[in-house]
Amino acid sequence: MSTYAAPLKDMRFAIRELAGLSEVSALPGFGEVNAELADAVLAEAGKFAQEVLDPLNRDGDKQGARLADGKVIPPKGFKEAYRKFIEAGWNGLGGQPEYGGQGLPHLVATPVQEIWKSGNMALCLAPMLTSGVFEALRHHGSPQQQKTYLPKLTSGEWTGTMNLTEPQAGSDLSAVSTRAEREGDHYRIRGTKIFITWGEHDMSENIVHLVLARTPDAPEGVKGISLYIVPKFLVKPDGSTGERNDVRCVSIEHKMGIHASPTCVMAYGDNKGAIGYLVGEENRGLEYMFTMMNYARLGVGVEGVALAERAYQHALEYAKTRVQGREIGQRSGDRVTIIHHPDVRRMLMSMRAQTEAMRALAYYAAATLDKAKHHPDPAEKRRSQALLDLLTPIVKGWCTEQGVEVASTGIQVHGGMGFVEETGAAQYLRDARITTIYEGTTGIQANDLVGRKVGFEKGATALAVIGAMREIDARLAARGESLASTRVNLREGVDSLDAATRWIVETFPGNPKAVAAVAVPYLKLFGTVAGGWMMARAALVAQEKLKQPDADRDFLQAKLATARFYAEHELPRALPLAREVTRGAESVLALDPGKF
Ligand SMILES: Cc1cc2nc3c(=O)[nH]c(=O)nc-3n(C[C@H](O)[C@H](O)[C@H](O)COP(=O)(O)OP(=O)(O)OC[C@H]3O[C@@H](n4cnc5c(N)ncnc54)[C@H](O)[C@@H]3O)c2cc1C
């Protein structure tokens, strides 16, 4: 089994050189954030993940969470690890200082999230959802609700959950049927939610459920959904926990992966009705929940990066130890480790290049989020928000789809040993597989991208990003032969994205169905080209830095090799994807549903 080591050098490079740490440090409130601070935080997080989280990952997968006598029991060691996690203050890293958080920017908190998810994704889903609940209440909760819940959610003494899904309401939340009836200053909640991550457990003193429900007189559809806080234990006026609320976990799902994370069926109000407190105004619940979901979507995109990194490290170690065959062209002599075989190197390079490109894009989105929240210039703030809105479905959809692909390639590197559970490679693929589904499937992300983010905007933000991608062409050209293939492949990729974007903009008003038919290829195209843009920028920086006498030559040369690989092996996927977008809709729709 490999031991996880946080890829600190690449993280630092992406934070400083590609996402723009200096610009984020210049934002109001982040004056003390600098490269040294970010390095120190990441190094400590890496140590915690290596020593505490990663060692539990395999056993957590084997044992899984259990339900016994109405209680959910996490795998051995999880409760202690969670305690250490919150005692070390990790839960409040990105939280607001007024509630006990450390107020670090997303650009630092996001790489730390990557580290947690590489170390132990199942366990670290609990803090991720807690942060989402924090964000929703910080924006939409009443001052009293904020005072009651935010400090405990920041410290991690209480965890949070997100309760949207019901058997008949998955991607389509307009079908939510959980009821909320007013009773004095609170509501009585009755209904069943399914698939609730960390819906029940004993790692924290209390669990704050955010629940979507509708009042009896609410309008039909999404316009009639409200958001409620339903604490597992009711909170007394002094802030301590009191009586148990009428909410319980009735079963946990048996899943393909993330076995250690309990996915609960939650029954609300089997007896008197669970006590819930309205967040904000009635019928605006979905809008409020989106605050949480957008945040969580970026977080899930980072899960794709994290599992790709973990799978890469695991495959690399195996490739360096497994002996099989001789060097190509040699009939005699020593047998070699499989990393000597060109095809194994190709697989490792593809895993590495995709992971680095995804990381760069996810961190770039995190810096954009910081600017959207904190930039003092209203125009720049608006521009950043539009860019973030565009990038969110791409980071969520593309990074998770690639995460699955990378984890699958990791199994291929192991050969048969990857397919059996013994080596642990299969766990990364099983765990990664959910990331393209929850927080909105890839199809839902792609619909959002082509509709709200490109179609309705007539491509304004997308075309501006394409313009920024073209801007580096002159700089690539100035480097001559050394970056020639990067330049050519990026240019072709950007041309393909440009053509596909214009097709979407033109087709969307008259034929949204055709656009929806090719939305996923478009999302993948955008991700692939944006990743190529990041890697080309990385190559430009690496070349510059190599001129410095104290340069880390091994790292920078490896970065150049990886960027070139991305340009020559990943970017060429753009052309067929663009063709699929511009010429493929009709065949998707050729068979009527009844003719399948
Ligand atoms: C392990 C796990 C953890 C989860 N955690 C939580 C949680 O904590 N809280 C919570 O509320 N939920 C949670 N979920 C639920 C998850 O968010 C849903 O499974 C997801 O939103 C998809 O809904 P569904 O399963 O009903 O699939 P469906 O909506 O039935 O989708 C089935 C297929 O149809 C496609 N589809 C559906 N509608 C459209 C459309 N309009 N356009 C294009 N394609 C469409 C989908 O892309 C998918 O391929 C979790 C699920 C799992 C498995």
PDBQT file of the ligand as one rigid body, heavy atoms in Angstrom, charges set to zero:
ROOT
HETATM    1  C1  LIG A 601     -23.603   8.339  -1.861  1.00  0.00    +0.000 C 
HETATM    2  C2  LIG A 601     -24.614   9.402  -2.059  1.00  0.00    +0.000 A 
HETATM    3  C3  LIG A 601     -24.634  10.497  -1.229  1.00  0.00    +0.000 A 
HETATM    4  C4  LIG A 601     -25.597  11.494  -1.385  1.00  0.00    +0.000 A 
HETATM    5  N1  LIG A 601     -25.656  12.532  -0.497  1.00  0.00    +0.000 NA
HETATM    6  C5  LIG A 601     -26.734  13.363  -0.529  1.00  0.00    +0.000 A 
HETATM    7  C6  LIG A 601     -26.949  14.312   0.519  1.00  0.00    +0.000 A 
HETATM    8  O1  LIG A 601     -26.153  14.435   1.461  1.00  0.00    +0.000 OA
HETATM    9  N2  LIG A 601     -28.085  15.082   0.457  1.00  0.00    +0.000 N 
HETATM   10  C7  LIG A 601     -28.986  14.977  -0.547  1.00  0.00    +0.000 A 
HETATM   11  O2  LIG A 601     -29.985  15.687  -0.533  1.00  0.00    +0.000 OA
HETATM   12  N3  LIG A 601     -28.790  14.094  -1.565  1.00  0.00    +0.000 NA
HETATM   13  C8  LIG A 601     -27.699  13.285  -1.564  1.00  0.00    +0.000 A 
HETATM   14  N4  LIG A 601     -27.524  12.371  -2.572  1.00  0.00    +0.000 N 
HETATM   15  C9  LIG A 601     -28.460  12.322  -3.666  1.00  0.00    +0.000 C 
HETATM   16  C10 LIG A 601     -27.866  12.815  -4.967  1.00  0.00    +0.000 C 
HETATM   17  O3  LIG A 601     -27.669  14.196  -4.924  1.00  0.00    +0.000 OA
HETATM   18  C11 LIG A 601     -28.788  12.348  -6.100  1.00  0.00    +0.000 C 
HETATM   19  O4  LIG A 601     -28.589  10.948  -6.230  1.00  0.00    +0.000 OA
HETATM   20  C12 LIG A 601     -28.535  13.070  -7.404  1.00  0.00    +0.000 C 
HETATM   21  O5  LIG A 601     -28.925  14.400  -7.302  1.00  0.00    +0.000 OA
HETATM   22  C13 LIG A 601     -29.249  12.432  -8.580  1.00  0.00    +0.000 C 
HETATM   23  O6  LIG A 601     -30.597  12.220  -8.295  1.00  0.00    +0.000 OA
HETATM   24  P1  LIG A 601     -31.237  10.770  -8.535  1.00  0.00    +0.000 P 
HETATM   25  O7  LIG A 601     -30.368   9.775  -7.858  1.00  0.00    +0.000 OA
HETATM   26  O8  LIG A 601     -32.659  10.801  -8.136  1.00  0.00    +0.000 OA
HETATM   27  O9  LIG A 601     -31.111  10.525 -10.067  1.00  0.00    +0.000 OA
HETATM   28  P2  LIG A 601     -32.161  11.005 -11.191  1.00  0.00    +0.000 P 
HETATM   29  O10 LIG A 601     -32.511  12.416 -10.983  1.00  0.00    +0.000 OA
HETATM   30  O11 LIG A 601     -33.268  10.019 -11.270  1.00  0.00    +0.000 OA
HETATM   31  O12 LIG A 601     -31.259  10.899 -12.483  1.00  0.00    +0.000 OA
HETATM   32  C14 LIG A 601     -31.093   9.678 -13.222  1.00  0.00    +0.000 C 
HETATM   33  C15 LIG A 601     -30.397  10.009 -14.541  1.00  0.00    +0.000 C 
HETATM   34  O13 LIG A 601     -31.212  10.911 -15.295  1.00  0.00    +0.000 OA
HETATM   35  C16 LIG A 601     -30.487  12.076 -15.602  1.00  0.00    +0.000 C 
HETATM   36  N5  LIG A 601     -31.375  13.232 -15.538  1.00  0.00    +0.000 N 
HETATM   37  C17 LIG A 601     -32.343  13.489 -14.645  1.00  0.00    +0.000 A 
HETATM   38  N6  LIG A 601     -32.913  14.663 -14.917  1.00  0.00    +0.000 NA
HETATM   39  C18 LIG A 601     -32.290  15.182 -15.985  1.00  0.00    +0.000 A 
HETATM   40  C19 LIG A 601     -32.417  16.366 -16.754  1.00  0.00    +0.000 A 
HETATM   41  N7  LIG A 601     -33.315  17.299 -16.458  1.00  0.00    +0.000 N 
HETATM   42  N8  LIG A 601     -31.576  16.547 -17.789  1.00  0.00    +0.000 NA
HETATM   43  C20 LIG A 601     -30.658  15.639 -18.113  1.00  0.00    +0.000 A 
HETATM   44  N9  LIG A 601     -30.496  14.490 -17.431  1.00  0.00    +0.000 NA
HETATM   45  C21 LIG A 601     -31.300  14.271 -16.388  1.00  0.00    +0.000 A 
HETATM   46  C22 LIG A 601     -29.354  12.167 -14.584  1.00  0.00    +0.000 C 
HETATM   47  O14 LIG A 601     -28.237  12.885 -15.080  1.00  0.00    +0.000 OA
HETATM   48  C23 LIG A 601     -29.035  10.701 -14.355  1.00  0.00    +0.000 C 
HETATM   49  O15 LIG A 601     -28.150  10.254 -15.342  1.00  0.00    +0.000 OA
HETATM   50  C24 LIG A 601     -26.534  11.389  -2.439  1.00  0.00    +0.000 A 
HETATM   51  C25 LIG A 601     -26.504  10.298  -3.299  1.00  0.00    +0.000 A 
HETATM   52  C26 LIG A 601     -25.584   9.297  -3.106  1.00  0.00    +0.000 A 
HETATM   53  C27 LIG A 601     -25.626   8.086  -4.007  1.00  0.00    +0.000 C 
ENDROOT
TORSDOF 0
